[in-house]
């Protein structure tokens, strides 16, 4: 059976090459060879040039390798890539293989730029589908990787969750590293920036922290909204941006809202963030969602997905790309692991829960409007300082619903209610929770508001 499985590897490899892109495949998977298949355990063993490469492939491409093998051989349960001495011993006997021999040196990019070890090679420009909703952000991101200085710096990418901000961030880093092999690239979440800043302050190591960031040729900060309202962190970020701009270094920032809508941001920092290009990524249109599905399926020619199933996915997963791809992956994985044909009945059955959770999320603004409509208040009362019961109680109800129905933290909710402290929000939530048990009329009112929001 091992010999039969060996004949499938070229087909598996060709599918991976289409799916991952030529550059990523050639960089990591081209040197891989088939080693063995155990029909009893269902384990496929592959070999590559070194233990380093094997570990990297297992970590980054393990799931994709398993899915690709199962499409060719459903009995496969897992795929293991090994490297180092075991691979070297077999190099001579495989030298005549149509793919490159094991004399091929290990990829140089990770050694040349260790910062890239944390990046996902699948998040490349080649795999980013461009449409009207994201063309400005995509083109601006590509400009950031070019040798010549970008026309707009910093670049501020703005969108809701799962629309492609992080994909573009990683694509920028990888393309920039390819064009500038010795560049110092730093990609971190804004939250990590904050934690490292606080750690450096407490450890008396601020000079090293400042020097490391200011030495970056390309600094990429993800999810900036998580540091809003933190004055000392904002001050340090402001100085970092100023130094990078003065030295003509490159800066890319992402957030879930435009700079002007970042509550609690110091005016000077707001000015710096808005001084380059603010590129919005809008919700994906029907055409973009369908093209993304078609792109994924084109890399898996052995999988048959009817047009009616594609239309089902496009119709029900409208909020963001991440949910759309997750639903497709879930459907394909179930079909591959159970030997089930993909059809509309299977999609409706297996994705019912995903469809429910994919419905558009309720915002704090919508909650405030619904509460004000129910209690016949002006929306400005949600942020006012008035404490009369007729205003204070509805405001507490709105805070309670904001915590129940949105993923926002207590401080974020407080900022949306006139800059109130997080302790005020906690008190409101606990008060309303207690009142719902004791006051059936209030409980009914809250239920009615929730129904209006869900409808």
DRENDO-1510 file (C-alpha; in Angstrom, 1 decimal, always signed):
<recs>
REC; n; res; u; v; w
REC; 1; UNK; +0.0; +0.0; +0.0 .
REC; 2; UNK; +3.0; +2.3; +0.7 .
REC; 3; UNK; +3.9; +2.0; -3.0 .
REC; 4; UNK; +0.4; +3.0; -4.1 .
REC; 5; UNK; +0.4; +6.0; -1.7 .
REC; 6; UNK; +3.8; +7.1; -3.1 .
REC; 7; UNK; +2.3; +7.6; -6.6 .
REC; 8; UNK; -0.2; +10.0; -5.0 .
REC; 9; UNK; +2.4; +12.5; -3.7 .
REC; 10; UNK; +3.0; +14.3; -7.0 .
REC; 11; UNK; -0.8; +15.0; -7.2 .
REC; 12; UNK; -1.0; +16.1; -3.6 .
REC; 13; UNK; +2.1; +18.3; -4.1 .
REC; 14; UNK; +0.6; +19.9; -7.3 .
REC; 15; UNK; -2.6; +20.7; -5.4 .
REC; 16; UNK; -0.7; +22.3; -2.6 .
REC; 17; UNK; +1.3; +24.3; -5.1 .
REC; 18; UNK; -1.9; +25.8; -6.5 .
REC; 19; UNK; -3.4; +26.3; -3.1 .
REC; 20; UNK; -0.4; +27.9; -1.3 .
REC; 21; UNK; +1.1; +29.8; -4.3 .
REC; 22; UNK; +4.2; +29.1; -6.2 .
REC; 23; UNK; +6.6; +31.1; -4.0 .
REC; 24; UNK; +5.4; +29.6; -0.7 .
REC; 25; UNK; +5.4; +26.1; -2.1 .
REC; 26; UNK; +8.8; +26.3; -3.6 .
REC; 27; UNK; +10.2; +27.9; -0.5 .
REC; 28; UNK; +9.0; +25.1; +1.9 .
REC; 29; UNK; +7.4; +22.1; +0.3 .
REC; 30; UNK; +9.2; +21.6; -3.0 .
REC; 31; UNK; +12.1; +19.7; -1.2 .
REC; 32; UNK; +9.6; +17.4; +0.6 .
REC; 33; UNK; +9.6; +13.6; -0.4 .
REC; 34; UNK; +7.3; +10.8; +0.3 .
REC; 35; UNK; +8.8; +8.3; +2.8 .
REC; 36; UNK; +6.1; +5.8; +3.9 .
REC; 37; UNK; +2.4; +5.1; +4.4 .
REC; 38; UNK; +1.1; +2.7; +7.1 .
REC; 39; UNK; -2.3; +1.4; +6.2 .
REC; 40; UNK; -2.9; +0.1; +9.7 .
REC; 41; UNK; -2.3; +3.5; +11.5 .
REC; 42; UNK; -3.3; +5.7; +8.5 .
REC; 43; UNK; -0.1; +7.7; +9.0 .
REC; 44; UNK; +1.7; +9.3; +6.0 .
REC; 45; UNK; +5.4; +10.0; +6.6 .
REC; 46; UNK; +7.2; +12.7; +4.5 .
REC; 47; UNK; +10.8; +13.8; +4.6 .
REC; 48; UNK; +12.5; +17.1; +4.1 .
REC; 49; UNK; +15.9; +18.7; +4.2 .
REC; 50; UNK; +16.3; +19.4; +7.9 .
REC; 51; UNK; +14.6; +19.2; +11.3 .
REC; 52; UNK; +14.1; +22.9; +11.3 .
REC; 53; UNK; +12.2; +22.7; +8.0 .
REC; 54; UNK; +10.2; +19.7; +9.2 .
REC; 55; UNK; +9.1; +21.4; +12.4 .
REC; 56; UNK; +8.1; +24.5; +10.5 .
REC; 57; UNK; +6.1; +22.5; +7.9 .
REC; 58; UNK; +4.4; +20.4; +10.6 .
REC; 59; UNK; +3.4; +23.6; +12.5 .
REC; 60; UNK; +2.3; +25.8; +9.6 .
REC; 61; UNK; +1.1; +23.3; +7.0 .
REC; 62; UNK; +0.1; +20.2; +9.0 .
REC; 63; UNK; -3.6; +20.6; +8.7 .
REC; 64; UNK; -3.4; +21.5; +5.0 .
REC; 65; UNK; -1.3; +18.5; +4.3 .
REC; 66; UNK; -3.8; +16.2; +6.0 .
REC; 67; UNK; -6.7; +17.6; +4.1 .
REC; 68; UNK; -4.8; +17.3; +0.8 .
REC; 69; UNK; -3.9; +13.7; +1.5 .
REC; 70; UNK; -7.4; +12.7; +2.5 .
REC; 71; UNK; -8.8; +14.1; -0.7 .
REC; 72; UNK; -6.6; +11.6; -2.5 .
REC; 73; UNK; -6.7; +8.8; +0.0 .
REC; 74; UNK; -9.6; +9.0; +2.5 .
REC; 75; UNK; -8.0; +6.4; +4.9 .
REC; 76; UNK; -5.2; +8.8; +5.8 .
REC; 77; UNK; -5.6; +9.9; +9.5 .
REC; 78; UNK; -2.5; +12.1; +9.9 .
REC; 79; UNK; +0.6; +13.3; +8.1 .
REC; 80; UNK; +4.1; +13.6; +9.8 .
REC; 81; UNK; +7.0; +15.4; +8.3 .
REC; 82; UNK; +10.5; +14.4; +9.5 .
REC; 83; UNK; +13.9; +15.9; +8.7 .
REC; 84; UNK; +17.5; +15.9; +9.6 .
REC; 85; UNK; +19.5; +12.6; +9.8 .
REC; 86; UNK; +16.6; +10.4; +8.7 .
REC; 87; UNK; +16.1; +12.5; +5.5 .
REC; 88; UNK; +19.8; +12.7; +4.8 .
REC; 89; UNK; +20.2; +8.9; +4.8 .
REC; 90; UNK; +17.7; +8.6; +2.0 .
REC; 91; UNK; +19.0; +11.5; -0.1 .
REC; 92; UNK; +21.2; +9.5; -2.4 .
REC; 93; UNK; +18.5; +7.0; -3.3 .
REC; 94; UNK; +16.1; +9.7; -4.1 .
REC; 95; UNK; +18.4; +11.9; -6.1 .
REC; 96; UNK; +16.9; +10.7; -9.4 .
REC; 97; UNK; +13.4; +11.9; -8.4 .
REC; 98; UNK; +11.8; +14.4; -10.8 .
REC; 99; UNK; +11.6; +16.9; -7.8 .
REC; 100; UNK; +14.8; +18.5; -6.4 .
REC; 101; UNK; +17.1; +16.2; -4.5 .
REC; 102; UNK; +17.8; +16.6; -0.7 .
REC; 103; UNK; +21.0; +18.4; -1.6 .
REC; 104; UNK; +18.8; +21.5; -2.0 .
REC; 105; UNK; +19.9; +23.9; +0.8 .
REC; 106; UNK; +17.4; +24.9; +3.4 .
REC; 107; UNK; +15.4; +28.0; +2.7 .
REC; 108; UNK; +17.5; +31.1; +3.5 .
REC; 109; UNK; +14.8; +33.6; +4.3 .
REC; 110; UNK; +14.1; +32.6; +7.9 .
REC; 111; UNK; +17.8; +32.6; +8.6 .
REC; 112; UNK; +18.2; +36.0; +6.9 .
REC; 113; UNK; +15.2; +37.5; +8.7 .
REC; 114; UNK; +14.3; +35.7; +11.9 .
REC; 115; UNK; +11.4; +38.1; +12.4 .
REC; 116; UNK; +9.5; +36.2; +9.7 .
REC; 117; UNK; +9.4; +33.0; +11.7 .
REC; 118; UNK; +6.2; +34.1; +13.3 .
REC; 119; UNK; +4.4; +34.8; +10.0 .
REC; 120; UNK; +1.9; +32.7; +8.2 .
REC; 121; UNK; +3.0; +32.0; +4.6 .
REC; 122; UNK; -0.6; +31.5; +3.5 .
REC; 123; UNK; -1.3; +35.2; +4.2 .
REC; 124; UNK; +0.3; +36.5; +1.1 .
REC; 125; UNK; -0.7; +39.0; -1.6 .
REC; 126; UNK; -1.2; +36.2; -4.1 .
REC; 127; UNK; -4.0; +34.8; -1.9 .
REC; 128; UNK; -5.7; +38.1; -1.2 .
REC; 129; UNK; -8.7; +38.5; -3.5 .
REC; 130; UNK; -9.2; +42.1; -4.5 .
REC; 131; UNK; -12.6; +43.7; -5.2 .
REC; 132; UNK; -14.2; +47.1; -5.0 .
REC; 133; UNK; -14.5; +46.9; -1.2 .
REC; 134; UNK; -10.8; +46.4; -0.5 .
REC; 135; UNK; -8.9; +47.6; -3.6 .
REC; 136; UNK; -7.6; +50.9; -2.0 .
REC; 137; UNK; -6.3; +49.0; +1.0 .
REC; 138; UNK; -4.7; +46.2; -1.1 .
REC; 139; UNK; -3.0; +48.6; -3.5 .
REC; 140; UNK; -1.7; +50.8; -0.7 .
REC; 141; UNK; -0.4; +47.7; +1.1 .
REC; 142; UNK; +1.6; +46.7; -2.0 .
REC; 143; UNK; +3.0; +50.2; -2.3 .
REC; 144; UNK; +4.4; +49.8; +1.2 .
REC; 145; UNK; +6.6; +46.9; +0.1 .
REC; 146; UNK; +8.3; +48.6; -2.8 .
REC; 147; UNK; +11.9; +49.7; -2.8 .
REC; 148; UNK; +11.1; +53.4; -3.3 .
REC; 149; UNK; +9.7; +55.4; -0.4 .
REC; 150; UNK; +5.9; +55.1; -0.2 .
REC; 151; UNK; +3.8; +58.1; -1.2 .
REC; 152; UNK; +1.7; +57.8; +2.0 .
REC; 153; UNK; +3.2; +57.0; +5.4 .
REC; 154; UNK; +1.9; +55.9; +7.8 .
REC; 155; UNK; -0.7; +53.5; +6.3 .
REC; 156; UNK; -3.8; +53.0; +8.5 .
REC; 157; UNK; -5.9; +50.0; +7.5 .
REC; 158; UNK; -9.4; +50.1; +8.9 .
REC; 159; UNK; -12.2; +47.5; +9.0 .
REC; 160; UNK; -14.3; +45.2; +11.1 .
REC; 161; UNK; -13.2; +41.8; +12.3 .
REC; 162; UNK; -12.2; +39.2; +9.7 .
REC; 163; UNK; -12.1; +41.5; +6.7 .
REC; 164; UNK; -8.5; +41.1; +5.8 .
REC; 165; UNK; -6.5; +43.6; +7.8 .
REC; 166; UNK; -4.2; +41.1; +9.4 .
REC; 167; UNK; -3.8; +39.3; +6.1 .
REC; 168; UNK; -2.6; +42.5; +4.4 .
REC; 169; UNK; -0.3; +43.2; +7.4 .
REC; 170; UNK; +1.4; +39.9; +7.1 .
REC; 171; UNK; +1.6; +40.1; +3.3 .
REC; 172; UNK; +3.3; +43.5; +3.6 .
REC; 173; UNK; +5.9; +42.1; +6.0 .
REC; 174; UNK; +6.7; +39.0; +3.8 .
REC; 175; UNK; +7.0; +41.0; +0.6 .
REC; 176; UNK; +9.0; +43.7; +2.2 .
REC; 177; UNK; +11.4; +41.0; +3.6 .
REC; 178; UNK; +11.8; +39.5; +0.2 .
REC; 179; UNK; +12.7; +42.9; -1.3 .
REC; 180; UNK; +14.9; +43.9; +1.7 .
REC; 181; UNK; +16.5; +40.7; +3.0 .
REC; 182; UNK; +18.4; +42.4; +5.8 .
REC; 183; UNK; +15.6; +44.7; +6.9 .
REC; 184; UNK; +14.6; +45.0; +10.6 .
REC; 185; UNK; +10.8; +44.2; +10.6 .
REC; 186; UNK; +8.7; +44.3; +13.7 .
REC; 187; UNK; +5.1; +43.1; +13.7 .
REC; 188; UNK; +3.2; +43.1; +17.0 .
REC; 189; UNK; -0.3; +43.6; +18.3 .
REC; 190; UNK; -1.0; +47.0; +19.9 .
REC; 191; UNK; -1.8; +45.1; +23.1 .
REC; 192; UNK; +1.7; +43.5; +23.0 .
REC; 193; UNK; +3.2; +47.0; +22.4 .
REC; 194; UNK; +1.4; +48.1; +25.6 .
REC; 195; UNK; +2.5; +45.1; +27.7 .
REC; 196; UNK; +6.1; +45.4; +26.6 .
REC; 197; UNK; +6.0; +49.1; +27.3 .
REC; 198; UNK; +4.7; +48.6; +30.8 .
REC; 199; UNK; +7.2; +45.7; +31.4 .
REC; 200; UNK; +10.1; +48.0; +30.3 .
REC; 201; UNK; +8.9; +50.7; +32.6 .
REC; 202; UNK; +8.7; +48.4; +35.6 .
REC; 203; UNK; +12.0; +46.7; +34.8 .
REC; 204; UNK; +13.9; +49.9; +34.2 .
REC; 205; UNK; +14.6; +48.9; +30.6 .
REC; 206; UNK; +13.0; +51.7; +28.7 .
REC; 207; UNK; +16.1; +52.6; +26.7 .
REC; 208; UNK; +16.3; +49.1; +25.2 .
REC; 209; UNK; +12.6; +49.1; +24.4 .
REC; 210; UNK; +12.7; +52.5; +22.7 .
REC; 211; UNK; +15.9; +51.6; +20.8 .
REC; 212; UNK; +14.4; +48.3; +19.4 .
REC; 213; UNK; +11.3; +50.0; +18.1 .
REC; 214; UNK; +13.1; +53.0; +16.6 .
REC; 215; UNK; +15.5; +50.7; +14.8 .
REC; 216; UNK; +12.7; +49.1; +12.8 .
REC; 217; UNK; +12.8; +49.7; +9.0 .
REC; 218; UNK; +9.1; +48.5; +9.0 .
REC; 219; UNK; +6.9; +48.6; +12.1 .
REC; 220; UNK; +3.4; +47.0; +11.8 .
REC; 221; UNK; +0.9; +47.4; +14.7 .
REC; 222; UNK; -2.3; +45.4; +14.7 .
REC; 223; UNK; -5.5; +46.3; +16.5 .
REC; 224; UNK; -4.7; +49.8; +17.7 .
REC; 225; UNK; -8.1; +50.2; +19.3 .
REC; 226; UNK; -6.9; +48.1; +22.3 .
REC; 227; UNK; -4.5; +50.9; +23.5 .
REC; 228; UNK; -6.9; +53.8; +23.4 .
REC; 229; UNK; -7.4; +55.6; +26.6 .
REC; 230; UNK; -4.0; +54.6; +28.0 .
REC; 231; UNK; -2.2; +57.9; +28.2 .
REC; 232; UNK; +1.4; +56.8; +28.9 .
REC; 233; UNK; +1.3; +54.2; +26.1 .
REC; 234; UNK; -0.1; +56.7; +23.7 .
REC; 235; UNK; +2.7; +59.1; +24.5 .
REC; 236; UNK; +5.3; +56.5; +23.8 .
REC; 237; UNK; +3.6; +55.5; +20.6 .
REC; 238; UNK; +3.5; +59.1; +19.5 .
REC; 239; UNK; +7.3; +59.5; +20.1 .
REC; 240; UNK; +7.9; +56.2; +18.2 .
REC; 241; UNK; +5.9; +57.4; +15.2 .
REC; 242; UNK; +7.6; +60.7; +15.2 .
REC; 243; UNK; +11.1; +59.1; +15.2 .
REC; 244; UNK; +10.1; +56.6; +12.5 .
REC; 245; UNK; +8.7; +59.3; +10.3 .
REC; 246; UNK; +11.8; +61.5; +10.8 .
REC; 247; UNK; +14.0; +58.7; +9.8 .
REC; 248; UNK; +11.8; +57.9; +6.8 .
REC; 249; UNK; +11.0; +54.4; +8.1 .
REC; 250; UNK; +7.7; +52.7; +7.3 .
REC; 251; UNK; +4.7; +52.3; +9.6 .
REC; 252; UNK; +1.5; +50.3; +9.1 .
REC; 253; UNK; -1.3; +50.3; +11.6 .
REC; 254; UNK; -4.7; +48.5; +11.7 .
REC; 255; UNK; -7.8; +49.2; +13.8 .
REC; 256; UNK; -11.5; +48.3; +13.7 .
REC; 257; UNK; -12.5; +51.9; +13.2 .
REC; 258; UNK; -11.2; +55.2; +11.6 .
REC; 259; UNK; -8.8; +57.4; +13.7 .
REC; 260; UNK; -11.6; +60.0; +14.3 .
REC; 261; UNK; -13.7; +57.3; +16.0 .
REC; 262; UNK; -11.0; +56.1; +18.4 .
REC; 263; UNK; -12.4; +57.3; +21.8 .
REC; 264; UNK; -9.8; +58.7; +24.2 .
REC; 265; UNK; -7.0; +59.3; +21.7 .
REC; 266; UNK; -4.7; +62.2; +22.4 .
REC; 267; UNK; -5.1; +64.9; +19.6 .
REC; 268; UNK; -1.4; +64.8; +18.5 .
REC; 269; UNK; -1.5; +61.0; +18.1 .
REC; 270; UNK; -4.7; +61.3; +16.2 .
REC; 271; UNK; -3.1; +63.8; +13.9 .
REC; 272; UNK; -0.1; +61.5; +13.2 .
REC; 273; UNK; -2.3; +58.5; +12.5 .
REC; 274; UNK; -4.4; +60.5; +10.0 .
REC; 275; UNK; -1.4; +62.1; +8.4 .
REC; 276; UNK; -0.7; +59.4; +5.9 .
REC; 277; UNK; -3.4; +57.3; +4.2 .
REC; 278; UNK; -6.5; +55.9; +6.0 .
REC; 279; UNK; -7.7; +53.0; +3.8 .
REC; 280; UNK; -11.1; +51.4; +4.7 .
REC; 281; UNK; -11.9; +47.8; +3.9 .
REC; 282; UNK; -15.7; +47.6; +3.6 .
REC; 283; UNK; -17.9; +44.6; +4.1 .
REC; 284; UNK; -17.3; +42.0; +1.4 .
REC; 285; UNK; -19.7; +42.2; -1.5 .
REC; 286; UNK; -21.4; +39.1; -3.0 .
REC; 287; UNK; -19.0; +38.9; -5.9 .
REC; 288; UNK; -15.9; +39.0; -3.6 .
REC; 289; UNK; -17.3; +36.3; -1.3 .
REC; 290; UNK; -18.0; +34.0; -4.3 .
REC; 291; UNK; -14.6; +34.6; -5.8 .
REC; 292; UNK; -12.9; +33.7; -2.5 .
REC; 293; UNK; -14.8; +30.4; -2.4 .
REC; 294; UNK; -14.0; +29.7; -6.0 .
REC; 295; UNK; -10.3; +30.4; -5.4 .
REC; 296; UNK; -10.2; +28.0; -2.5 .
REC; 297; UNK; -12.0; +25.3; -4.5 .
REC; 298; UNK; -9.8; +25.8; -7.5 .
REC; 299; UNK; -6.8; +24.6; -5.4 .
REC; 300; UNK; -8.7; +21.4; -4.6 .
REC; 301; UNK; -9.8; +20.0; -8.0 .
REC; 302; UNK; -10.7; +16.6; -6.5 .
REC; 303; UNK; -13.5; +18.2; -4.4 .
REC; 304; UNK; -16.8; +18.7; -6.0 .
REC; 305; UNK; -18.9; +21.5; -4.5 .
REC; 306; UNK; -22.2; +22.3; -6.4 .
REC; 307; UNK; -23.0; +25.8; -7.4 .
REC; 308; UNK; -26.0; +25.7; -5.1 .
REC; 309; UNK; -23.8; +25.1; -2.1 .
REC; 310; UNK; -21.5; +28.0; -3.1 .
REC; 311; UNK; -24.6; +30.2; -3.4 .
REC; 312; UNK; -25.7; +29.1; +0.1 .
REC; 313; UNK; -22.4; +30.1; +1.6 .
REC; 314; UNK; -22.4; +33.5; -0.2 .
REC; 315; UNK; -25.9; +34.2; +1.0 .
REC; 316; UNK; -25.5; +33.3; +4.7 .
REC; 317; UNK; -21.9; +34.4; +5.5 .
REC; 318; UNK; -22.0; +38.1; +4.7 .
REC; 319; UNK; -20.3; +39.7; +7.7 .
REC; 320; UNK; -16.6; +38.8; +7.1 .
REC; 321; UNK; -14.2; +36.6; +5.2 .
REC; 322; UNK; -13.0; +34.7; +8.2 .
REC; 323; UNK; -16.4; +33.3; +8.9 .
REC; 324; UNK; -17.0; +32.5; +5.3 .
REC; 325; UNK; -13.7; +30.5; +5.0 .
REC; 326; UNK; -14.3; +28.8; +8.4 .
REC; 327; UNK; -17.7; +27.6; +7.2 .
REC; 328; UNK; -16.2; +26.3; +3.9 .
REC; 329; UNK; -13.4; +24.5; +5.8 .
REC; 330; UNK; -15.8; +22.9; +8.2 .
REC; 331; UNK; -17.9; +21.6; +5.4 .
REC; 332; UNK; -15.0; +20.2; +3.4 .
REC; 333; UNK; -13.4; +18.7; +6.4 .
REC; 334; UNK; -16.6; +16.9; +7.4 .
REC; 335; UNK; -17.1; +15.6; +3.9 .
REC; 336; UNK; -13.5; +14.4; +3.6 .
REC; 337; UNK; -13.4; +12.7; +7.0 .
REC; 338; UNK; -16.8; +10.9; +6.6 .
REC; 339; UNK; -16.7; +10.2; +2.9 .
REC; 340; UNK; -19.9; +12.3; +2.5 .
REC; 341; UNK; -20.8; +14.0; -0.8 .
REC; 342; UNK; -21.0; +17.8; -0.5 .
REC; 343; UNK; -24.6; +18.9; -1.3 .
REC; 344; UNK; -27.1; +21.5; -0.1 .
REC; 345; UNK; -28.6; +19.2; +2.5 .
REC; 346; UNK; -25.2; +18.6; +4.1 .
REC; 347; UNK; -24.4; +22.3; +4.1 .
REC; 348; UNK; -27.7; +23.2; +5.7 .
REC; 349; UNK; -27.3; +20.4; +8.3 .
REC; 350; UNK; -23.6; +20.9; +9.3 .
REC; 351; UNK; -23.5; +24.7; +9.1 .
REC; 352; UNK; -26.8; +25.6; +10.8 .
REC; 353; UNK; -25.0; +26.8; +14.0 .
REC; 354; UNK; -22.5; +28.7; +12.0 .
REC; 355; UNK; -25.3; +30.5; +10.1 .
REC; 356; UNK; -26.9; +31.5; +13.4 .
REC; 357; UNK; -23.7; +33.0; +14.8 .
REC; 358; UNK; -22.9; +34.7; +11.5 .
REC; 359; UNK; -25.8; +37.1; +11.7 .
REC; 360; UNK; -24.7; +40.7; +12.0 .
REC; 361; UNK; -23.7; +41.7; +15.5 .
REC; 362; UNK; -25.5; +44.4; +17.5 .
REC; 363; UNK; -23.6; +47.6; +18.2 .
REC; 364; UNK; -23.6; +49.8; +21.3 .
REC; 365; UNK; -25.1; +52.6; +19.2 .
REC; 366; UNK; -28.0; +50.4; +18.1 .
REC; 367; UNK; -28.6; +49.4; +21.8 .
REC; 368; UNK; -28.6; +53.0; +22.9 .
REC; 369; UNK; -31.1; +53.9; +20.1 .
REC; 370; UNK; -33.4; +50.9; +21.0 .
REC; 371; UNK; -33.4; +51.8; +24.7 .
REC; 372; UNK; -34.1; +55.5; +24.0 .
REC; 373; UNK; -36.9; +54.5; +21.6 .
REC; 374; UNK; -38.5; +52.3; +24.3 .
REC; 375; UNK; -38.2; +54.8; +27.1 .
REC; 376; UNK; -38.9; +57.8; +24.8 .
REC; 377; UNK; -35.6; +59.6; +25.5 .
REC; 378; UNK; -33.2; +61.6; +23.4 .
REC; 379; UNK; -30.1; +59.6; +22.6 .
REC; 380; UNK; -27.9; +62.4; +24.0 .
REC; 381; UNK; -29.2; +61.2; +27.5 .
REC; 382; UNK; -27.0; +58.1; +27.2 .
REC; 383; UNK; -23.9; +60.4; +27.6 .
REC; 384; UNK; -25.4; +63.1; +29.8 .
REC; 385; UNK; -24.5; +63.6; +33.4 .
REC; 386; UNK; -28.2; +63.7; +34.5 .
REC; 387; UNK; -29.0; +61.3; +37.3 .
REC; 388; UNK; -32.7; +61.5; +37.6 .
REC; 389; UNK; -34.3; +58.1; +37.8 .
REC; 390; UNK; -36.1; +58.5; +34.4 .
REC; 391; UNK; -32.7; +58.8; +32.7 .
REC; 392; UNK; -30.4; +56.9; +34.9 .
REC; 393; UNK; -32.3; +53.6; +34.9 .
REC; 394; UNK; -32.6; +53.4; +31.1 .
REC; 395; UNK; -28.9; +54.3; +30.8 .
REC; 396; UNK; -28.1; +51.4; +33.2 .
REC; 397; UNK; -30.3; +49.1; +31.1 .
REC; 398; UNK; -28.4; +50.2; +28.0 .
REC; 399; UNK; -25.0; +49.5; +29.7 .
REC; 400; UNK; -26.3; +46.1; +30.8 .
REC; 401; UNK; -27.4; +45.2; +27.3 .
REC; 402; UNK; -24.1; +46.5; +25.8 .
REC; 403; UNK; -22.2; +44.0; +28.0 .
REC; 404; UNK; -24.6; +41.2; +27.3 .
REC; 405; UNK; -24.9; +41.6; +23.5 .
REC; 406; UNK; -21.5; +43.0; +22.4 .
REC; 407; UNK; -17.9; +41.8; +22.9 .
REC; 408; UNK; -16.9; +45.3; +24.2 .
REC; 409; UNK; -15.0; +45.5; +27.5 .
REC; 410; UNK; -16.2; +47.5; +30.5 .
REC; 411; UNK; -13.9; +50.5; +29.8 .
REC; 412; UNK; -14.9; +50.5; +26.1 .
REC; 413; UNK; -18.6; +50.6; +27.1 .
REC; 414; UNK; -17.9; +53.4; +29.7 .
REC; 415; UNK; -16.3; +55.5; +27.0 .
REC; 416; UNK; -19.4; +55.2; +24.8 .
REC; 417; UNK; -21.6; +56.4; +27.6 .
REC; 418; UNK; -20.1; +59.9; +28.1 .
REC; 419; UNK; -16.6; +58.7; +29.2 .
REC; 420; UNK; -17.8; +57.0; +32.3 .
REC; 421; UNK; -15.4; +54.9; +34.4 .
REC; 422; UNK; -15.5; +51.1; +34.0 .
REC; 423; UNK; -16.6; +50.7; +37.6 .
REC; 424; UNK; -19.8; +52.6; +36.7 .
REC; 425; UNK; -20.6; +50.1; +34.0 .
REC; 426; UNK; -19.9; +47.2; +36.4 .
REC; 427; UNK; -22.3; +48.7; +38.9 .
REC; 428; UNK; -25.0; +49.2; +36.3 .
REC; 429; UNK; -24.7; +45.6; +35.1 .
REC; 430; UNK; -24.9; +44.2; +38.6 .
REC; 431; UNK; -27.8; +46.5; +39.4 .
REC; 432; UNK; -29.9; +45.5; +36.4 .
REC; 433; UNK; -29.1; +41.8; +36.9 .
REC; 434; UNK; -30.5; +42.0; +40.4 .
REC; 435; UNK; -33.5; +44.0; +39.4 .
REC; 436; UNK; -34.4; +41.6; +36.6 .
REC; 437; UNK; -34.9; +38.9; +39.3 .
REC; 438; UNK; -37.0; +41.2; +41.6 .
REC; 439; UNK; -38.9; +43.4; +39.1 .
REC; 440; UNK; -40.9; +41.4; +36.5 .
REC; 441; UNK; -42.0; +44.6; +34.8 .
REC; 442; UNK; -38.3; +45.7; +34.1 .
REC; 443; UNK; -37.5; +42.1; +33.1 .
REC; 444; UNK; -40.3; +42.2; +30.5 .
REC; 445; UNK; -39.1; +45.6; +29.2 .
REC; 446; UNK; -35.6; +44.3; +28.7 .
REC; 447; UNK; -36.9; +41.3; +26.9 .
REC; 448; UNK; -38.9; +43.5; +24.6 .
REC; 449; UNK; -35.8; +45.7; +23.8 .
REC; 450; UNK; -33.8; +42.5; +23.1 .
REC; 451; UNK; -36.5; +41.3; +20.7 .
REC; 452; UNK; -36.5; +44.6; +18.9 .
REC; 453; UNK; -32.7; +44.5; +18.5 .
REC; 454; UNK; -32.8; +40.9; +17.2 .
REC; 455; UNK; -35.5; +41.6; +14.7 .
</recs>
